[in-house]
Amino acid sequence: MTEYEQLILSDLEKWRKQLLKRSSLFSQMSKQTQTKLNKLIPQKAHDIITDSIKQMVKATLAGSNIITNKAQDVGKNLYEKDQLFYQKFKAAQQTAVIEGAGTGVGGILLGLADFPLLLSIKIKFLSEVATVYGYNIEEYEERMFMLYVFQLAFSSDQKRKETYQLISNWNENKQRVRDMDWYTFQQEYRDYMDLAKLLQLVPGFGAIVGAYANHNLLEKLGETAKRAYQLRYLTDKGFFHSTILLDE
């Protein structure tokens, strides 16, 4: 193991502890409030939203698979892969900021358009990251891993712990993961996004909020993706062994 890989192992352990720490009282109350509000929405509406997001994500995944350069330089070691990751991340974050500011200017109508546009930026970014770390996104298991990385970034504390346990033991779990729980996927994503994006719908003020929110959302996804794929890389080399306790 190189000195750099040892450093990343230490960083991954810090990230794991931060990820799995007990939920704050505020987080617990926020989730309870969102759950109660969601129960007020008719089930038919939930079903329509779930199917819409499912089809949207699948279409974006298919598109990202086509436009992602499979022949790009992926780096020979973890250090080189991480440097390539930062290039992809900065480009995606800049695109998201510009998109957020642009749609935020128009208030409600353009603000609503931000949802699918930002989603496509995130999925394309994850496709690029997977390729940089040497994973073939044409394989079904790798596309599923991407979706769980997405869920890990944008979900409640409890779901985040469950998702981490799944991806940290991916070689053992991937054979039994045949499809995404799309209802949970969209619900967790919507709940996470509500607070971050609500003010973007306000005309004029929304441009600033949209740019700032998209910057932070890409920051969150970038950190999660980097750590998830570093973990995969080191696990596949036999350097990382996960012993997770969900009640940590």
Helices and strands as residue ranges (DSSP letters): H 3-20, H 25-39, H 43-67, H 78-105, H 108-132, H 140-153, H 157-168, H 170-173, H 182-197, G 198-201, H 205-236
